[in-house]
C-alpha cells in the first residue's frame, strides 16, 4: 500500500469513530433531557426505570453513563444550566418582545431550580462539590438574566433598575419546596412576580 493509500485508510478508520462519539453524545444529551423532565415532575428520587422509559433506553444504558444517582443528578444540573444559558439569547431573538422572552426564560429557570433544590438529597450543601456547582450556576446564568432585563428596560417594558441577582433570588425563594410537594406549582407562584415587573403604559 502506498503512503497515500495508508492515509486514506487511516481517514476511513477515523470517520466511524467520530460518528460513534457524536451519536453517543447525542444519546447522552437526550438522556439528560429526559431525566431533567422526570426530576421536575417527580423529584430527584424518581425511579431509574422512569427515566429510562422517558429516554427510550434500557436501565443499563443509564448506569453505563452515570454509575450513581449523584453522577446523574449533577450531570442533569449542568445540562439544565447550559440549556438555560443558551436559551436566553435565542428567546430574545425570536419572541414577540423582550418581556415575553423574559417570561419564557423564567419558566425554564424555574424548572431548573426545582431540580437544583433536589440536590440537597444527593449532595450536602456546604460541601466543595455543592458550593462549586452553585458558583457555576450563578456565574453562568446571572449575565443571561441581566441581558434579558436590559433588553426589557430598553424597550420600556420594565424599570431600568431591576437587578438580575435579586430577581433570581426572589424566584428561587418561591421555588423552595416544589421538589417534594406535588401540590405546589412553582411556575404559578412565580407568574405574579414576573407580571409585577411589567410597567403599565399610558394610553
Secondary structure, DSSP 8 states (H G I E B T S, - for coil): --HHHHHHHHHHHHHHHHHHHHHHHHHHHHHHHHHHHHHHHH-TT--HHHHHHHHTS-HHHHHHH-SSHHHHHHHHHHHHHHHHHHHHHHHHHHSSSHHHHHHHHHHHHHHHHHHHHGGGGTS-TTSHHHHHHHHHHHHHHHHHHHHHHHHHHHTTSS-TT--HHHHHHHHHHHHTTTTT-TT--HHHHHHHHHHTTS-----
